[in-house]
Structure formats: C-alpha cells, structure tokens
C-alpha cells in the first residue's frame, strides 16, 4: 500500500513539475539563440516515460484510494497531452523558421 501511495504522490509531483516547467517555458520571451531540436530534449523524454510508467502502475492496481487514483490517472493523461503539445509546438516553430 505504501508503494502505491508513493506512486500516486510521485505522479502528482511529476504533473506539477511539468506544469510549472511548461508554464515557465511558454512565458520565456527571449529564448536562447541555440535551441536543440525538441525530440532531443531528454528531460521531456524522461518525463514522458515516467508518466507512462506511473499511469500503468495506477491502472494495474485495484485499490481506488478514495477516488484519487482515477483523478491521478486523468492528471497524468493531461500531462502527457501537454508534453506532446509542447514537442509539437517546438517542431512547428522550427519548421516555420526554415
């Protein structure tokens, strides 16, 4: 049970961290002159992997945790979608500059 609670808390922390990071990135009006391609952003890849792992763990458990398991899964789905959009946005910006 402690492991499942730790997974849920970890997933919530990842979602919160991604939300803060993506929000800060979106508000950056003076990005560095030398951007790496979006697909090479290892922190984003790592976050996506961890989000998917956390989602799989939560899906595999039968315990509901007072409804918080389902809410955590929805939050993870939202975070995964945001990461995908961030990567796509970066790709679109790079293709427009060419």
N, C-alpha and C positions, 0 to 999 in steps of 0.2 A: 504494500500500500504506500509506503514512504517513497518507493521508486516512482510510482505513478504520479503522486503529488509533485515530486521533483520534476518530472517530465512536463507536467502541466505548467508549473511555475517557470520552467525553462522556456517553454513555448511562448508564454506570455511575455517574458523578458526579451526574447528574440523579436517578437512582433513589435513591442515598444521601442526597442533599439532601432529596428528598421524604419519605423515611422519617424523617429527623430532624425535619423541619418538621411532619409529621403527628403524630409522636410527641409533640413539644412541645405542639402544639395540643390533642391529646387529653388531656394531663395538666393543662392550664390550668383550674383550678377557679374562677377569678374572671375570666371573660371580660369584655371591655369592654362597657359598657352599650349602646353603639350599634353593633350588628353590621350590616354590609352584607349584602344577600342573597347566598347562596353563588354564584349564577350570575354575579354581578358581580365575583367575585374574579379579577382579571386575572392574578395570578401563577399561579393554578391553571389558568386557560385557556391561558396561555402554556406552562406545563409540559406540559399535555396535547398541545398542538400539537407541541412539541419531541419529546415521547416518541413520538408517531406518526411524525414525520419520521425519527427515529433508527431506529425499527423498520423502516420502509420501506427505508431505506438498508441495514440489515443483511440484510433479506430479499432485496434485489436483488443482493447480492454472492455469488459462487460460492465464495470462499475460506472455509475453515472456522475458521481461527485456532486450531487445536488443540482444537476443541470449544467455545471460548469465545464464538463468535458465537451459537450456539444458546442457551447459558446467558444471554448478554446479552439475547437476544430474550425468553426466559422471564422475566427480571428486569424488563424493560420491560412485559411483559404484566401482571405482578404490580403494578407501579407504576401502570399505567393503571387497573387494578381498584381499587386503594386510593384513587386520586383520585376515581373515580366514587362509591365508597362515602362518602368524605368529603363530597362535594357532596350526595349523597342524605341523609346524616345531618343535615347543616345544614338542608336543606329540611324534613325531618321535625321537627326541633326547632322551627323557625319556625312550622310549621303547628300544632304542639301548643300553642304559646303563645297562639295566636289564640282 
